[in-house]
Each structure stands twice: as C-alpha cells, then as structure tokens.
Amino acid sequence: MKLLFDHNLSPRLINLLADLYPNSNHLYLIGLDQESDQIVWEFAKKQNYIIVTKDSDFNELLILKGFPPKVIWIRLGNCSTKTIESLLRNNYQAILCFAQDENNGIIALF
C-alpha cells in the first residue's frame, strides 16, 4: 500500500511512516506539487498510489471519475505533522481494509 501525500502535507511523513506505508511519496519530491489535480490523479492511478490530502478537490474528482486512485481525506483543521502521523498510524487497520475494499474509493479521517 503506497501513499501519495498532497502538497498540503509535510514531505517528512514519508520517513515518519515508512515502517507502515513503505514506498510512499510526496508530490514535492516527484516534481508534481505545482501540477493540476487532474495530472496528480492520473499519476496516482498509473502508479497505484492512494492519495492522502486535506483538500476536498480529490473527493470531487472521485465523484466525477470514480476510482482508482483511492483517496484518504484528512478532515482535521490546522494541525501538526505529528498529529497527521498519529492519525495515519492509529487508523492503519482501517486504511488497510479500505485499500482492499473494491466498493469504496474514499475514507475520511477525523
């Protein structure tokens, strides 16, 4: 299970979560942080990533296009990278089930 972190999340999450989510990446590190959501969507689809974001934009794309890729929508306001790390760690089993669920394209975490 590979996560692709959106530009609104810290690139540090890759290393912080490498034990649970190996081979994850960040838009900034692959040069896609200034690209449109559509380009990011297609990249994630081709590379089998699950997009992790705090924006509703990918939820809207999911409604229009269906999945893959799947989306983890973090619904917290301003918070630290440590808080995001904890959220993704504490919800690992739910995310794992979500990744394997053929009928669900989005999970919202609070």
KOLGU-4560 file (N, C-alpha, C; in nm, 3 decimals, padded with zeros to 5 digits):
<recs>
<n_xx: 00.085 n_yy: -00.117 n_zz: 00.000 ca_xx: 00.000 ca_yy: 00.000 ca_zz: 00.000 c_xx: 00.089 c_yy: 00.124 c_zz: 00.000 mol: A seq: 1 type: MET>
<n_xx: 00.082 n_yy: 00.199 n_zz: -00.109 ca_xx: 00.164 ca_yy: 00.319 ca_zz: -00.125 c_xx: 00.076 c_yy: 00.443 c_zz: -00.113 mol: A seq: 2 type: LYS>
<n_xx: 00.122 n_yy: 00.536 n_zz: -00.032 ca_xx: 00.051 ca_yy: 00.663 ca_zz: -00.017 c_xx: 00.121 c_yy: 00.771 c_zz: -00.096 mol: A seq: 3 type: LEU>
<n_xx: 00.043 n_yy: 00.862 n_zz: -00.153 ca_xx: 00.097 ca_yy: 00.979 ca_zz: -00.221 c_xx: 00.043 c_yy: 01.101 c_zz: -00.147 mol: A seq: 4 type: LEU>
<n_xx: 00.134 n_yy: 01.170 n_zz: -00.077 ca_xx: 00.095 ca_yy: 01.284 ca_zz: 00.005 c_xx: 00.082 c_yy: 01.409 c_zz: -00.080 mol: A seq: 5 type: PHE>
<n_xx: -00.029 n_yy: 01.478 n_zz: -00.064 ca_xx: -00.058 ca_yy: 01.601 ca_zz: -00.135 c_xx: 00.032 c_yy: 01.713 c_zz: -00.083 mol: A seq: 6 type: ASP>
<n_xx: 00.038 n_yy: 01.821 n_zz: -00.160 ca_xx: 00.127 ca_yy: 01.934 ca_zz: -00.127 c_xx: 00.092 c_yy: 02.000 c_zz: 00.007 mol: A seq: 7 type: HIS>
<n_xx: -00.029 n_yy: 01.981 n_zz: 00.056 ca_xx: -00.069 ca_yy: 02.044 ca_zz: 00.182 c_xx: -00.026 c_yy: 01.964 c_zz: 00.305 mol: A seq: 8 type: ASN>
<n_xx: 00.047 n_yy: 01.856 n_zz: 00.284 ca_xx: 00.101 ca_yy: 01.774 ca_zz: 00.393 c_xx: 00.253 c_yy: 01.772 c_zz: 00.385 mol: A seq: 9 type: LEU>
<n_xx: 00.317 n_yy: 01.750 n_zz: 00.497 ca_xx: 00.462 ca_yy: 01.756 ca_zz: 00.504 c_xx: 00.528 c_yy: 01.637 c_zz: 00.434 mol: A seq: 10 type: SER>
<n_xx: 00.635 n_yy: 01.662 n_zz: 00.357 ca_xx: 00.713 ca_yy: 01.552 ca_zz: 00.298 c_xx: 00.778 c_yy: 01.464 c_zz: 00.405 mol: A seq: 11 type: PRO>
<n_xx: 00.792 n_yy: 01.514 n_zz: 00.525 ca_xx: 00.852 ca_yy: 01.435 ca_zz: 00.634 c_xx: 00.769 c_yy: 01.311 c_zz: 00.667 mol: A seq: 12 type: ARG>
<n_xx: 00.642 n_yy: 01.313 n_zz: 00.632 ca_xx: 00.555 ca_yy: 01.199 ca_zz: 00.660 c_xx: 00.605 c_yy: 01.070 c_zz: 00.593 mol: A seq: 13 type: LEU>
<n_xx: 00.672 n_yy: 01.083 n_zz: 00.482 ca_xx: 00.725 ca_yy: 00.964 ca_zz: 00.414 c_xx: 00.817 c_yy: 00.885 c_zz: 00.506 mol: A seq: 14 type: ILE>
<n_xx: 00.914 n_yy: 00.953 n_zz: 00.564 ca_xx: 01.008 ca_yy: 00.885 ca_zz: 00.654 c_xx: 00.944 c_yy: 00.847 c_zz: 00.787 mol: A seq: 15 type: ASN>
<n_xx: 00.859 n_yy: 00.934 n_zz: 00.838 ca_xx: 00.794 ca_yy: 00.906 ca_zz: 00.966 c_xx: 00.705 c_yy: 00.782 c_zz: 00.960 mol: A seq: 16 type: LEU>
<n_xx: 00.649 n_yy: 00.754 n_zz: 00.844 ca_xx: 00.554 ca_yy: 00.643 ca_zz: 00.830 c_xx: 00.607 c_yy: 00.528 c_zz: 00.745 mol: A seq: 17 type: LEU>
<n_xx: 00.735 n_yy: 00.530 n_zz: 00.715 ca_xx: 00.794 ca_yy: 00.429 ca_zz: 00.625 c_xx: 00.776 c_yy: 00.286 c_zz: 00.676 mol: A seq: 18 type: ALA>
<n_xx: 00.768 n_yy: 00.269 n_zz: 00.807 ca_xx: 00.751 ca_yy: 00.134 ca_zz: 00.862 c_xx: 00.613 c_yy: 00.076 c_zz: 00.831 mol: A seq: 19 type: ASP>
<n_xx: 00.512 n_yy: 00.159 n_zz: 00.820 ca_xx: 00.377 ca_yy: 00.113 ca_zz: 00.790 c_xx: 00.340 c_yy: 00.128 c_zz: 00.642 mol: A seq: 20 type: LEU>
<n_xx: 00.388 n_yy: 00.233 n_zz: 00.580 ca_xx: 00.350 ca_yy: 00.264 ca_zz: 00.443 c_xx: 00.476 c_yy: 00.279 c_zz: 00.357 mol: A seq: 21 type: TYR>
<n_xx: 00.547 n_yy: 00.169 n_zz: 00.333 ca_xx: 00.670 ca_yy: 00.177 ca_zz: 00.253 c_xx: 00.638 c_yy: 00.216 c_zz: 00.109 mol: A seq: 22 type: PRO>
<n_xx: 00.736 n_yy: 00.273 n_zz: 00.043 ca_xx: 00.724 ca_yy: 00.313 ca_zz: -00.098 c_xx: 00.626 c_yy: 00.427 c_zz: -00.120 mol: A seq: 23 type: ASN>
<n_xx: 00.592 n_yy: 00.499 n_zz: -00.014 ca_xx: 00.507 ca_yy: 00.616 ca_zz: -00.029 c_xx: 00.590 c_yy: 00.732 c_zz: -00.084 mol: A seq: 24 type: SER>
<n_xx: 00.521 n_yy: 00.837 n_zz: -00.125 ca_xx: 00.591 ca_yy: 00.951 ca_zz: -00.185 c_xx: 00.513 c_yy: 01.079 c_zz: -00.158 mol: A seq: 25 type: ASN>
<n_xx: 00.574 n_yy: 01.189 n_zz: -00.196 ca_xx: 00.515 ca_yy: 01.322 ca_zz: -00.178 c_xx: 00.523 c_yy: 01.396 c_zz: -00.311 mol: A seq: 26 type: HIS>
<n_xx: 00.419 n_yy: 01.472 n_zz: -00.342 ca_xx: 00.415 ca_yy: 01.545 ca_zz: -00.470 c_xx: 00.538 c_yy: 01.633 c_zz: -00.490 mol: A seq: 27 type: LEU>
<n_xx: 00.584 n_yy: 01.696 n_zz: -00.384 ca_xx: 00.701 ca_yy: 01.785 ca_zz: -00.395 c_xx: 00.825 c_yy: 01.707 c_zz: -00.439 mol: A seq: 28 type: TYR>
<n_xx: 00.844 n_yy: 01.589 n_zz: -00.385 ca_xx: 00.965 ca_yy: 01.511 ca_zz: -00.413 c_xx: 00.968 c_yy: 01.452 c_zz: -00.553 mol: A seq: 29 type: LEU>
<n_xx: 00.853 n_yy: 01.442 n_zz: -00.616 ca_xx: 00.849 ca_yy: 01.389 ca_zz: -00.752 c_xx: 00.817 c_yy: 01.498 c_zz: -00.855 mol: A seq: 30 type: ILE>
<n_xx: 00.820 n_yy: 01.622 n_zz: -00.809 ca_xx: 00.804 ca_yy: 01.736 ca_zz: -00.901 c_xx: 00.661 c_yy: 01.759 c_zz: -00.948 mol: A seq: 31 type: GLY>
<n_xx: 00.563 n_yy: 01.712 n_zz: -00.874 ca_xx: 00.424 ca_yy: 01.732 ca_zz: -00.915 c_xx: 00.348 c_yy: 01.829 c_zz: -00.825 mol: A seq: 32 type: LEU>
<n_xx: 00.417 n_yy: 01.896 n_zz: -00.736 ca_xx: 00.348 ca_yy: 01.983 ca_zz: -00.640 c_xx: 00.284 c_yy: 02.106 c_zz: -00.703 mol: A seq: 33 type: ASP>
<n_xx: 00.327 n_yy: 02.143 n_zz: -00.823 ca_xx: 00.267 ca_yy: 02.258 ca_zz: -00.891 c_xx: 00.173 c_yy: 02.216 c_zz: -01.004 mol: A seq: 34 type: GLN>
<n_xx: 00.153 n_yy: 02.086 n_zz: -01.018 ca_xx: 00.068 ca_yy: 02.035 ca_zz: -01.126 c_xx: -00.080 c_yy: 02.037 c_zz: -01.085 mol: A seq: 35 type: GLU>
<n_xx: -00.165 n_yy: 02.027 n_zz: -01.184 ca_xx: -00.309 ca_yy: 02.027 ca_zz: -01.159 c_xx: -00.349 c_yy: 01.897 c_zz: -01.088 mol: A seq: 36 type: SER>
<n_xx: -00.463 n_yy: 01.903 n_zz: -01.023 ca_xx: -00.516 ca_yy: 01.784 ca_zz: -00.956 c_xx: -00.540 c_yy: 01.672 c_zz: -01.057 mol: A seq: 37 type: ASP>
<n_xx: -00.578 n_yy: 01.706 n_zz: -01.176 ca_xx: -00.602 ca_yy: 01.606 ca_zz: -01.281 c_xx: -00.475 c_yy: 01.529 c_zz: -01.314 mol: A seq: 38 type: GLN>
<n_xx: -00.362 n_yy: 01.599 n_zz: -01.325 ca_xx: -00.235 ca_yy: 01.532 ca_zz: -01.355 c_xx: -00.194 c_yy: 01.444 c_zz: -01.237 mol: A seq: 39 type: ILE>
<n_xx: -00.209 n_yy: 01.496 n_zz: -01.117 ca_xx: -00.178 ca_yy: 01.417 ca_zz: -00.997 c_xx: -00.266 c_yy: 01.292 c_zz: -00.994 mol: A seq: 40 type: VAL>
<n_xx: -00.394 n_yy: 01.307 n_zz: -01.024 ca_xx: -00.488 ca_yy: 01.195 ca_zz: -01.026 c_xx: -00.441 c_yy: 01.086 c_zz: -01.122 mol: A seq: 41 type: TRP>
<n_xx: -00.406 n_yy: 01.125 n_zz: -01.242 ca_xx: -00.361 ca_yy: 01.028 ca_zz: -01.343 c_xx: -00.231 c_yy: 00.959 c_zz: -01.301 mol: A seq: 42 type: GLU>
<n_xx: -00.139 n_yy: 01.037 n_zz: -01.244 ca_xx: -00.013 ca_yy: 00.980 ca_zz: -01.195 c_xx: -00.041 c_yy: 00.876 c_zz: -01.086 mol: A seq: 43 type: PHE>
<n_xx: -00.124 n_yy: 00.912 n_zz: -00.990 ca_xx: -00.156 ca_yy: 00.821 ca_zz: -00.880 c_xx: -00.223 c_yy: 00.694 c_zz: -00.934 mol: A seq: 44 type: ALA>
<n_xx: -00.309 n_yy: 00.710 n_zz: -01.030 ca_xx: -00.378 ca_yy: 00.595 ca_zz: -01.089 c_xx: -00.278 c_yy: 00.501 c_zz: -01.156 mol: A seq: 45 type: LYS>
<n_xx: -00.189 n_yy: 00.556 n_zz: -01.237 ca_xx: -00.091 ca_yy: 00.474 ca_zz: -01.310 c_xx: 00.009 c_yy: 00.407 c_zz: -01.217 mol: A seq: 46 type: LYS>
<n_xx: 00.044 n_yy: 00.473 n_zz: -01.107 ca_xx: 00.146 ca_yy: 00.422 ca_zz: -01.016 c_xx: 00.089 c_yy: 00.348 c_zz: -00.895 mol: A seq: 47 type: GLN>
<n_xx: -00.042 n_yy: 00.329 n_zz: -00.892 ca_xx: -00.109 ca_yy: 00.257 ca_zz: -00.783 c_xx: -00.090 c_yy: 00.320 c_zz: -00.645 mol: A seq: 48 type: ASN>
<n_xx: -00.102 n_yy: 00.451 n_zz: -00.639 ca_xx: -00.096 ca_yy: 00.523 ca_zz: -00.512 c_xx: -00.236 c_yy: 00.546 c_zz: -00.458 mol: A seq: 49 type: TYR>
<n_xx: -00.244 n_yy: 00.561 n_zz: -00.326 ca_xx: -00.362 ca_yy: 00.615 ca_zz: -00.260 c_xx: -00.327 c_yy: 00.760 c_zz: -00.226 mol: A seq: 50 type: ILE>
<n_xx: -00.407 n_yy: 00.854 n_zz: -00.270 ca_xx: -00.380 ca_yy: 00.995 ca_zz: -00.245 c_xx: -00.423 c_yy: 01.031 c_zz: -00.103 mol: A seq: 51 type: ILE>
<n_xx: -00.334 n_yy: 01.100 n_zz: -00.032 ca_xx: -00.364 ca_yy: 01.149 ca_zz: 00.103 c_xx: -00.367 c_yy: 01.301 c_zz: 00.095 mol: A seq: 52 type: VAL>
<n_xx: -00.479 n_yy: 01.361 n_zz: 00.134 ca_xx: -00.495 ca_yy: 01.505 ca_zz: 00.119 c_xx: -00.580 c_yy: 01.563 c_zz: 00.230 mol: A seq: 53 type: THR>
<n_xx: -00.572 n_yy: 01.694 n_zz: 00.244 ca_xx: -00.661 ca_yy: 01.767 ca_zz: 00.334 c_xx: -00.764 c_yy: 01.848 c_zz: 00.253 mol: A seq: 54 type: LYS>
<n_xx: -00.751 n_yy: 01.846 n_zz: 00.120 ca_xx: -00.840 ca_yy: 01.922 ca_zz: 00.031 c_xx: -00.959 c_yy: 01.840 c_zz: -00.014 mol: A seq: 55 type: ASP>
<n_xx: -01.067 n_yy: 01.907 n_zz: -00.043 ca_xx: -01.186 ca_yy: 01.839 ca_zz: -00.096 c_xx: -01.177 c_yy: 01.815 c_zz: -00.247 mol: A seq: 56 type: SER>
<n_xx: -01.077 n_yy: 01.873 n_zz: -00.312 ca_xx: -01.066 ca_yy: 01.863 ca_zz: -00.459 c_xx: -01.063 c_yy: 01.718 c_zz: -00.508 mol: A seq: 57 type: ASP>
<n_xx: -00.989 n_yy: 01.634 n_zz: -00.440 ca_xx: -00.979 ca_yy: 01.496 ca_zz: -00.484 c_xx: -01.108 c_yy: 01.418 c_zz: -00.457 mol: A seq: 58 type: PHE>
<n_xx: -01.181 n_yy: 01.458 n_zz: -00.357 ca_xx: -01.313 ca_yy: 01.399 ca_zz: -00.334 c_xx: -01.404 c_yy: 01.430 c_zz: -00.453 mol: A seq: 59 type: ASN>
<n_xx: -01.396 n_yy: 01.551 n_zz: -00.502 ca_xx: -01.477 ca_yy: 01.590 ca_zz: -00.617 c_xx: -01.437 c_yy: 01.514 c_zz: -00.742 mol: A seq: 60 type: GLU>
<n_xx: -01.304 n_yy: 01.495 n_zz: -00.762 ca_xx: -01.258 ca_yy: 01.416 ca_zz: -00.876 c_xx: -01.306 c_yy: 01.271 c_zz: -00.865 mol: A seq: 61 type: LEU>
<n_xx: -01.305 n_yy: 01.220 n_zz: -00.745 ca_xx: -01.350 ca_yy: 01.083 ca_zz: -00.722 c_xx: -01.497 c_yy: 01.068 c_zz: -00.762 mol: A seq: 62 type: LEU>
<n_xx: -01.578 n_yy: 01.166 n_zz: -00.727 ca_xx: -01.720 ca_yy: 01.163 ca_zz: -00.764 c_xx: -01.736 c_yy: 01.166 c_zz: -00.915 mol: A seq: 63 type: ILE>
<n_xx: -01.656 n_yy: 01.246 n_zz: -00.983 ca_xx: -01.665 ca_yy: 01.259 ca_zz: -01.129 c_xx: -01.608 c_yy: 01.139 c_zz: -01.203 mol: A seq: 64 type: LEU>
<n_xx: -01.495 n_yy: 01.086 n_zz: -01.155 ca_xx: -01.422 ca_yy: 00.985 ca_zz: -01.232 c_xx: -01.429 c_yy: 00.845 c_zz: -01.175 mol: A seq: 65 type: LYS>
<n_xx: -01.470 n_yy: 00.831 n_zz: -01.049 ca_xx: -01.463 ca_yy: 00.701 ca_zz: -00.986 c_xx: -01.320 c_yy: 00.672 c_zz: -00.943 mol: A seq: 66 type: GLY>
<n_xx: -01.296 n_yy: 00.549 n_zz: -00.903 ca_xx: -01.161 ca_yy: 00.513 ca_zz: -00.859 c_xx: -01.119 c_yy: 00.385 c_zz: -00.929 mol: A seq: 67 type: PHE>
<n_xx: -00.991 n_yy: 00.357 n_zz: -00.937 ca_xx: -00.877 ca_yy: 00.420 ca_zz: -00.869 c_xx: -00.840 c_yy: 00.553 c_zz: -00.931 mol: A seq: 68 type: PRO>
<n_xx: -00.760 n_yy: 00.630 n_zz: -00.861 ca_xx: -00.700 ca_yy: 00.602 ca_zz: -00.731 c_xx: -00.799 c_yy: 00.626 c_zz: -00.618 mol: A seq: 69 type: PRO>
<n_xx: -00.767 n_yy: 00.571 n_zz: -00.505 ca_xx: -00.845 ca_yy: 00.594 ca_zz: -00.385 c_xx: -00.792 c_yy: 00.717 c_zz: -00.313 mol: A seq: 70 type: LYS>
<n_xx: -00.872 n_yy: 00.770 n_zz: -00.221 ca_xx: -00.837 ca_yy: 00.893 ca_zz: -00.152 c_xx: -00.856 c_yy: 00.877 c_zz: -00.001 mol: A seq: 71 type: VAL>
<n_xx: -00.754 n_yy: 00.918 n_zz: 00.073 ca_xx: -00.766 ca_yy: 00.934 ca_zz: 00.218 c_xx: -00.780 c_yy: 01.083 c_zz: 00.242 mol: A seq: 72 type: ILE>
<n_xx: -00.897 n_yy: 01.124 n_zz: 00.290 ca_xx: -00.927 ca_yy: 01.265 ca_zz: 00.310 c_xx: -00.914 c_yy: 01.296 c_zz: 00.459 mol: A seq: 73 type: TRP>
<n_xx: -00.812 n_yy: 01.371 n_zz: 00.494 ca_xx: -00.788 ca_yy: 01.409 ca_zz: 00.633 c_xx: -00.872 c_yy: 01.532 c_zz: 00.664 mol: A seq: 74 type: ILE>
<n_xx: -00.965 n_yy: 01.518 n_zz: 00.756 ca_xx: -01.063 ca_yy: 01.621 ca_zz: 00.785 c_xx: -01.032 c_yy: 01.697 c_zz: 00.914 mol: A seq: 75 type: ARG>
<n_xx: -00.905 n_yy: 01.713 n_zz: 00.944 ca_xx: -00.864 ca_yy: 01.793 ca_zz: 01.060 c_xx: -00.831 c_yy: 01.933 c_zz: 01.012 mol: A seq: 76 type: LEU>
<n_xx: -00.851 n_yy: 02.030 n_zz: 01.097 ca_xx: -00.811 ca_yy: 02.167 ca_zz: 01.064 c_xx: -00.660 c_yy: 02.178 c_zz: 01.072 mol: A seq: 77 type: GLY>
<n_xx: -00.612 n_yy: 02.297 n_zz: 01.100 ca_xx: -00.469 ca_yy: 02.316 ca_zz: 01.117 c_xx: -00.418 c_yy: 02.224 c_zz: 01.227 mol: A seq: 78 type: ASN>
<n_xx: -00.316 n_yy: 02.147 n_zz: 01.195 ca_xx: -00.259 ca_yy: 02.056 ca_zz: 01.293 c_xx: -00.115 c_yy: 02.025 c_zz: 01.255 mol: A seq: 79 type: CYS>
<n_xx: -00.044 n_yy: 01.967 n_zz: 01.346 ca_xx: 00.097 ca_yy: 01.938 ca_zz: 01.326 c_xx: 00.117 c_yy: 01.812 c_zz: 01.242 mol: A seq: 80 type: SER>
<n_xx: 00.237 n_yy: 01.799 n_zz: 01.190 ca_xx: 00.274 ca_yy: 01.679 ca_zz: 01.118 c_xx: 00.266 c_yy: 01.558 c_zz: 01.211 mol: A seq: 81 type: THR>
<n_xx: 00.302 n_yy: 01.577 n_zz: 01.335 ca_xx: 00.294 ca_yy: 01.469 ca_zz: 01.434 c_xx: 00.150 c_yy: 01.420 c_zz: 01.451 mol: A seq: 82 type: LYS>
<n_xx: 00.055 n_yy: 01.512 n_zz: 01.448 ca_xx: -00.086 ca_yy: 01.476 ca_zz: 01.458 c_xx: -00.130 c_yy: 01.393 c_zz: 01.338 mol: A seq: 83 type: THR>
<n_xx: -00.086 n_yy: 01.434 n_zz: 01.219 ca_xx: -00.118 ca_yy: 01.359 ca_zz: 01.097 c_xx: -00.055 c_yy: 01.220 c_zz: 01.103 mol: A seq: 84 type: ILE>
<n_xx: 00.071 n_yy: 01.216 n_zz: 01.147 ca_xx: 00.138 ca_yy: 01.086 ca_zz: 01.162 c_xx: 00.058 c_yy: 00.995 c_zz: 01.255 mol: A seq: 85 type: GLU>
<n_xx: 00.020 n_yy: 01.047 n_zz: 01.369 ca_xx: -00.057 ca_yy: 00.967 ca_zz: 01.466 c_xx: -00.189 c_yy: 00.921 c_zz: 01.407 mol: A seq: 86 type: SER>
<n_xx: -00.256 n_yy: 01.009 n_zz: 01.335 ca_xx: -00.384 ca_yy: 00.974 ca_zz: 01.273 c_xx: -00.368 c_yy: 00.857 c_zz: 01.176 mol: A seq: 87 type: LEU>
<n_xx: -00.264 n_yy: 00.862 n_zz: 01.094 ca_xx: -00.241 ca_yy: 00.756 ca_zz: 00.996 c_xx: -00.192 c_yy: 00.627 c_zz: 01.062 mol: A seq: 88 type: LEU>
<n_xx: -00.118 n_yy: 00.640 n_zz: 01.170 ca_xx: -00.076 ca_yy: 00.521 ca_zz: 01.246 c_xx: -00.194 c_yy: 00.456 c_zz: 01.317 mol: A seq: 89 type: ARG>
<n_xx: -00.270 n_yy: 00.536 n_zz: 01.387 ca_xx: -00.382 ca_yy: 00.484 ca_zz: 01.466 c_xx: -00.492 c_yy: 00.423 c_zz: 01.380 mol: A seq: 90 type: ASN>
<n_xx: -00.498 n_yy: 00.464 n_zz: 01.255 ca_xx: -00.602 ca_yy: 00.413 ca_zz: 01.164 c_xx: -00.546 c_yy: 00.315 c_zz: 01.061 mol: A seq: 91 type: ASN>
<n_xx: -00.430 n_yy: 00.259 n_zz: 01.089 ca_xx: -00.366 ca_yy: 00.168 ca_zz: 00.993 c_xx: -00.458 c_yy: 00.054 c_zz: 00.951 mol: A seq: 92 type: TYR>
<n_xx: -00.521 n_yy: -00.013 n_zz: 01.046 ca_xx: -00.607 ca_yy: -00.127 ca_zz: 01.012 c_xx: -00.727 c_yy: -00.083 c_zz: 00.927 mol: A seq: 93 type: GLN>
<n_xx: -00.785 n_yy: 00.030 n_zz: 00.961 ca_xx: -00.897 ca_yy: 00.081 ca_zz: 00.882 c_xx: -00.852 c_yy: 00.117 c_zz: 00.740 mol: A seq: 94 type: ALA>
<n_xx: -00.732 n_yy: 00.175 n_zz: 00.728 ca_xx: -00.678 ca_yy: 00.212 ca_zz: 00.597 c_xx: -00.646 c_yy: 00.086 c_zz: 00.516 mol: A seq: 95 type: ILE>
<n_xx: -00.592 n_yy: -00.015 n_zz: 00.582 ca_xx: -00.563 ca_yy: -00.142 ca_zz: 00.515 c_xx: -00.691 c_yy: -00.204 c_zz: 00.461 mol: A seq: 96 type: LEU>
<n_xx: -00.795 n_yy: -00.208 n_zz: 00.541 ca_xx: -00.926 ca_yy: -00.260 ca_zz: 00.495 c_xx: -00.980 c_yy: -00.177 c_zz: 00.380 mol: A seq: 97 type: CYS>
<n_xx: -00.968 n_yy: -00.045 n_zz: 00.393 ca_xx: -01.012 ca_yy: 00.046 ca_zz: 00.287 c_xx: -00.938 c_yy: 00.018 c_zz: 00.156 mol: A seq: 98 type: PHE>
<n_xx: -00.807 n_yy: -00.001 n_zz: 00.163 ca_xx: -00.727 ca_yy: -00.026 ca_zz: 00.044 c_xx: -00.772 c_yy: -00.153 c_zz: -00.028 mol: A seq: 99 type: ALA>
<n_xx: -00.821 n_yy: -00.250 n_zz: 00.047 ca_xx: -00.861 ca_yy: -00.378 ca_zz: -00.011 c_xx: -01.010 c_yy: -00.381 c_zz: -00.050 mol: A seq: 100 type: GLN>
<n_xx: -01.085 n_yy: -00.282 n_zz: -00.011 ca_xx: -01.229 ca_yy: -00.275 ca_zz: -00.038 c_xx: -01.253 c_yy: -00.231 c_zz: -00.183 mol: A seq: 101 type: ASP>
<n_xx: -01.313 n_yy: -00.318 n_zz: -00.261 ca_xx: -01.337 ca_yy: -00.288 ca_zz: -00.402 c_xx: -01.456 c_yy: -00.194 c_zz: -00.423 mol: A seq: 102 type: GLU>
<n_xx: -01.532 n_yy: -00.164 n_zz: -00.317 ca_xx: -01.652 ca_yy: -00.085 ca_zz: -00.332 c_xx: -01.642 c_yy: 00.058 c_zz: -00.277 mol: A seq: 103 type: ASN>
<n_xx: -01.528 n_yy: 00.092 n_zz: -00.220 ca_xx: -01.515 ca_yy: 00.222 ca_zz: -00.155 c_xx: -01.389 c_yy: 00.294 c_zz: -00.207 mol: A seq: 104 type: ASN>
<n_xx: -01.406 n_yy: 00.419 n_zz: -00.248 ca_xx: -01.294 ca_yy: 00.493 ca_zz: -00.304 c_xx: -01.241 c_yy: 00.603 c_zz: -00.214 mol: A seq: 105 type: GLY>
<n_xx: -01.308 n_yy: 00.629 n_zz: -00.102 ca_xx: -01.262 ca_yy: 00.737 ca_zz: -00.014 c_xx: -01.285 c_yy: 00.698 c_zz: 00.131 mol: A seq: 106 type: ILE>
<n_xx: -01.191 n_yy: 00.739 n_zz: 00.215 ca_xx: -01.206 ca_yy: 00.727 ca_zz: 00.358 c_xx: -01.172 c_yy: 00.864 c_zz: 00.417 mol: A seq: 107 type: ILE>
<n_xx: -01.258 n_yy: 00.910 n_zz: 00.507 ca_xx: -01.234 ca_yy: 01.038 ca_zz: 00.576 c_xx: -01.187 c_yy: 01.008 c_zz: 00.717 mol: A seq: 108 type: ALA>
<n_xx: -01.080 n_yy: 01.072 n_zz: 00.756 ca_xx: -01.025 ca_yy: 01.055 ca_zz: 00.890 c_xx: -01.036 c_yy: 01.186 c_zz: 00.966 mol: A seq: 109 type: LEU>
<n_xx: -01.083 n_yy: 01.176 n_zz: 01.090 ca_xx: -01.102 ca_yy: 01.294 ca_zz: 01.175 c_xx: -01.011 c_yy: 01.287 c_zz: 01.294 mol: A seq: 110 type: PHE>
</recs>
